[in-house]
Amino acid sequence: MRRPLLPALLVAALLLGALGAPGAAASTAPLPAAPAVGKPKALVDSWRPPLSTRGRYIVDADGKRFKLKSANWHGAQGSWNGSGDITDPANHHDGEKSDQMPLGLDRAPIPKILAGFHELGINSIRLPFSNEMLHDTRPVPDSSVAANPQLRGRTPLQVLDAVVAATTGEGFAVVLNNHTNTSRFCCGLDGNERWNTSQSTTQWEDDWLSLARRYKGNKRVVGADLYNEVRRTVTDDANWNWGDSHDWWAASQHLGDRLLTEANPDLLVVVEGINWQGIPADGLFHWRPTLEPVRTVSHTLVASNKLVYSAHFYGYTGPNHTGATGMGETHDPRYQELSREDLFATLRRQAFYVTEAGRHYTAPLWISEFGIGRDETNPQARAWFGNFVDYLIDQDTDFAFWPLVGWTGHGTWPLINFDTAGRRSGILDGGDWRTADWKRLVAAPQKTGQIADSDIWDMLNLDHADAVQSARVRKQGDWDPGARKGVCPDGQRLIGLAHRDGRGLCTDAGAARPAGPDPVLSVVHDERHVQQGDWASGYTKYQCGLDQFMIGYSVRGQAVSGVLCAKASRPLSTDGRTVWFDRSDDRPAGDPGGEFAQGTYKGQCRTDEFAAGIAFTHAWAKSGTPDALLCRKL
């Protein structure tokens, strides 16, 4: 997006009533794409797909750092402002009538457009789309592809096919971004606030699964950015882990797992934070959560090396400011009004902290939107842009500028513009104050080469549903029907547990894949394996057998129901200790793994230990909640 989140007129609508949105039509099959012309060998040969993650870094198939140096080629999400004749360019954002296609195809051949991308120094494209566009069976107007006549007669989705094929054919990585439900330019109260505002969650998931399968054979389509700038509707907020139909954490977690298990296991799953909650008026609750909730409730995908977190920052918005002017503007500071020191502290609190090592939320961070116009004269705004680029460089952060392509004489934000004759102008063509900052950003020193494997920490969240994150266990079916179950991703072991609410902590620290490739699994519902002494006298103990370790657990309500054990690939120690957490936390110093169960007591084995059992009791004033762990040396 590049407009205030809740413009003044829409703030009034928020207080008075709801807005509607158009619907969509049926799907289409792909047509053969035009071949890419003149592939730049340097970019094609510089990385090998697919991509995955190691700690805070994205890596290619050889384990080498692949930093997303990206820009947004927008247009396929639609550009209509939502009022007036949709065929009139005056009613489209900045007059750029996109016809649900990436901008510029009417003005320049695709190879010429891509040549400009190479000159910019980027290696990847964030490619927005709308759900409406995916189902539009109407051929695009001939005038909209005047510079690419081979695309005449194609639907918007078939044009996207051709753009994806050409772009990836020249070596660029493509991250698909579900920008909107309907083909309207984002953002505000426009029917696109949530993934399920103008459509059902089922339709949203089905569209993503279809698109992921459509491009599965193209390994340079590397990621799925699940939804853009989740925000408030007229009547309510999206939330993080409330367990209802507006729960963005749950929706993104569920779809991410489905994409990896049902559609394309090679994709990166990109999850943006919540972009806005509350009513933007002085005296009423309002803020931009961004990724702050991730600190205590993060995602654990069925594949731990596929998660990327994303955030957007623009100078005219703020941590509690929508970016509106006039009606709907609050007295909260904008990012560009913060001092350099306060800006950096705010950025870290809201998003950049997720790159910290050794936490359940550790993941690469992609700032998938930021930008400013070349006609900007406000000294604060210009200073903000320079400071923000400084911080991106200092943190070695993946980025994507908004937007990439525009039309000469219309908006001033794009990096590249084309006039009606196909002549190019832009940030590298002279007369643009942003050029110096852009050049130092794309050329900045960065970590390169082979990235070492790092310890993985993941949390299990049973607040509202199962968290069976082992692909192997999922295939074997329900191991404790009727109970809520948590199971660590394959290759990890359970190391921490909460006294209430069913939270758990998993890791591979100290022993990667201790069970081997295909271990024997066993479910324990009794004390048959309790050996080597009574490690929790007077308590019921569910314990794994010899040379087994816990990978999962189940609860009914708050009470322990069972444990899931995996056979180790080598003999395990029988020396152990009891970690009690019924009256206080008992966790190792240094907070390894991070806060995984805020507000309740937690027990956690040390990094050189494994959890072999859980103790609990139904004695008076007790309710069978986990009270102790048996921790043994690896």
Buried (B, 14 or more C-beta within 10 A) or exposed (E): BBBBBBBBBBBBBBEEEEBEBBEBEEBBEBBEBBEBBEBBEEBBEEBBBBBBBBBBBBBBBEBBBBBBBBBBBBBBBBBBBBEEEBEEBEBBBBBBBBBBBBBBBBBBBBBBBBBBBBBBEBBBBBBBBBBBBBBBEEBBBEEBBBBBEBBBEBBBBBBBBBBBBBBBBBBBBBBBBBBBBBBBBBBBBBBBBBBBBBBEBEBBBBBBBEBBEBBBEBBBBBBBBBBBBBBBBBEEBBBBBBEEEBBBBBBBBBBBBBBBBEBBBBBBBBBBBBBBBBBBBEEEEBBBBBBBBBBBBBBBBBBBBBBBBBBBBBBBBBBBBBBBEEBBBBEBBBBBBBEBEEBBEBBBBBBBBBBBEBBBBBBBBBBBBBBBBBEBEEEBBBBBBBBBBBBBBEBBBBBBBBBBBBBBEBBBBBBBBBEEEBEBBBBBBEEBBBBEBBBEBEEBEEEEEEBEEBBBBBBBBBBBBBBBBBBBBBEEEEBBEEBBBBBBBBBBBBBBBBBBBBBBBBBBBBBEEBBEEEBEBBBBEEEEBBEEEEBBEEBBBBBBBEBBBBBBBBBEEBBBBBBBBBBBBEEBEEEBEBBBBBEEEBBBEEEBBBBBBEEBBBBBBBBEBBBBBBBBBEEEEEEBBBBBBBBBBB
